[in-house]
Amino acid sequence: MQPAAPIIVAVIGGQVVGVALDSGQIVWRYAMEGAIAPPRIHVTAHHVFVAGPVLACLDYRTGGVYWHVAAPKRHNHPGTMLVQDGRLLFGLEDTLFCHAISDGRLLWHCPLPAKGWEQIALGAPGNVAQADGR
């Protein structure tokens, strides 16, 4: 059996779509509640994490929803996501949140020493997410 073709994930106007790289066809859609401005996603081989009005975990191949939870209120920045050791780390303005990938439950949160609302870069050895999303 051949592996499935890669999917490119795009976010626009509150819609998250999976587009087949080989054909350019939309293979799945997920509608967020409200627009995602600016869009923030983190894609792994099995999951798509989306930060917007909710924090959502989707199946990379099908777009099916594994879970979604209310996202912390944001003021200036879209937040930064990093996946590490079965956890989704979500840095937003002055707090680092840690969610279980399995069900989205909040495991912990840590206020960070910031002067107001700041962008957060996250990193572990060999795994870095810059505050600007690069």
C-alpha positions as semicolon CSV with decimal commas, in nm:
position;residue;x (nm);y (nm);z (nm)
1;M;0,000;0,000;0,000
2;Q;0,135;0,341;-0,098
3;P;0,141;0,620;0,157
4;A;-0,124;0,887;0,110
5;A;-0,024;1,206;-0,067
6;P;0,074;1,497;0,155
7;I;-0,190;1,748;0,255
8;I;-0,126;2,121;0,276
9;V;-0,324;2,292;0,551
10;A;-0,451;2,645;0,488
11;V;-0,643;2,885;0,711
12;I;-0,849;3,172;0,577
13;G;-1,151;3,359;0,708
14;G;-1,232;3,117;0,989
15;Q;-1,198;2,811;0,763
16;V;-0,925;2,550;0,799
17;V;-0,888;2,338;0,484
18;G;-0,678;2,039;0,386
19;V;-0,565;2,052;0,023
20;A;-0,415;1,749;-0,152
21;L;-0,067;1,845;-0,268
22;D;-0,086;1,619;-0,577
23;S;-0,418;1,746;-0,712
24;G;-0,497;2,078;-0,547
25;Q;-0,836;1,942;-0,439
26;I;-0,984;2,030;-0,103
27;V;-1,006;1,702;0,089
28;W;-1,148;1,835;0,416
29;R;-1,279;2,153;0,584
30;Y;-1,319;2,269;0,940
31;A;-1,511;2,585;1,025
32;M;-1,394;2,778;1,330
33;E;-1,635;2,988;1,532
34;G;-1,540;3,336;1,409
35;A;-1,247;3,444;1,200
36;I;-0,891;3,354;1,291
37;A;-0,689;3,673;1,272
38;P;-0,403;3,630;1,231
39;P;-0,414;3,256;1,162
40;R;-0,197;3,027;1,370
41;I;-0,156;2,654;1,303
42;H;0,089;2,382;1,397
43;V;0,093;2,070;1,176
44;T;0,241;1,730;1,261
45;A;0,221;1,397;1,076
46;H;-0,103;1,312;1,262
47;H;-0,250;1,636;1,397
48;V;-0,339;1,991;1,301
49;F;-0,355;2,234;1,592
50;V;-0,542;2,559;1,535
51;A;-0,543;2,862;1,762
52;G;-0,836;3,098;1,725
53;P;-1,150;3,155;1,926
54;V;-1,097;2,793;2,030
55;L;-0,786;2,580;2,051
56;A;-0,860;2,279;1,829
57;C;-0,690;1,951;1,744
58;L;-0,783;1,800;1,407
59;D;-0,688;1,480;1,229
60;Y;-0,427;1,567;0,964
61;R;-0,569;1,321;0,706
62;T;-0,944;1,376;0,752
63;G;-0,992;1,707;0,932
64;G;-1,196;1,525;1,194
65;V;-1,207;1,696;1,532
66;Y;-1,024;1,519;1,812
67;W;-1,104;1,797;2,059
68;H;-1,152;2,169;2,100
69;V;-1,135;2,386;2,410
70;A;-1,193;2,753;2,474
71;A;-0,879;2,947;2,392
72;P;-0,745;3,199;2,638
73;K;-0,849;3,553;2,550
74;R;-0,583;3,724;2,348
75;H;-0,517;4,091;2,312
76;N;-0,237;4,154;2,064
77;H;-0,075;3,831;1,946
78;P;-0,193;3,502;1,797
79;G;0,016;3,290;2,032
80;T;0,289;3,035;1,970
81;M;0,241;2,656;1,960
82;L;0,493;2,379;2,014
83;V;0,430;2,004;2,036
84;Q;0,659;1,819;2,274
85;D;0,630;1,478;2,444
86;G;0,254;1,434;2,398
87;R;0,176;1,789;2,499
88;L;0,067;2,101;2,315
89;L;0,241;2,404;2,459
90;F;0,065;2,730;2,383
91;G;0,238;3,056;2,471
92;L;0,014;3,358;2,476
93;E;0,113;3,711;2,576
94;D;0,229;3,650;2,933
95;T;0,136;3,287;3,003
96;L;0,248;2,940;2,892
97;F;-0,033;2,682;2,876
98;C;0,021;2,305;2,855
99;H;-0,255;2,084;2,709
100;A;-0,266;1,705;2,673
101;I;-0,268;1,614;2,303
102;S;-0,493;1,315;2,379
103;D;-0,795;1,515;2,498
104;G;-0,707;1,885;2,516
105;R;-0,733;1,912;2,892
106;L;-0,525;2,183;3,051
107;L;-0,241;2,017;3,244
108;W;-0,091;2,338;3,378
109;H;-0,029;2,703;3,307
110;C;0,265;2,921;3,403
111;P;0,261;3,301;3,421
112;L;0,581;3,433;3,262
113;P;0,780;3,738;3,370
114;A;0,668;3,983;3,103
115;K;0,616;4,355;3,092
116;G;0,265;4,362;2,954
117;W;0,162;4,142;2,664
118;E;0,458;3,995;2,482
119;Q;0,519;3,749;2,201
120;I;0,656;3,417;2,322
121;A;0,913;3,192;2,153
122;L;0,919;2,829;2,272
123;G;1,188;2,566;2,243
124;A;1,316;2,226;2,343
125;P;1,626;2,053;2,201
126;G;1,572;2,019;1,825
127;N;1,221;2,168;1,845
128;V;1,172;2,544;1,832
129;A;0,873;2,768;1,756
130;Q;0,953;3,134;1,704
131;A;0,713;3,405;1,817
132;D;0,663;3,519;1,457
133;G;0,547;3,169;1,354
134;R;0,860;3,075;1,158
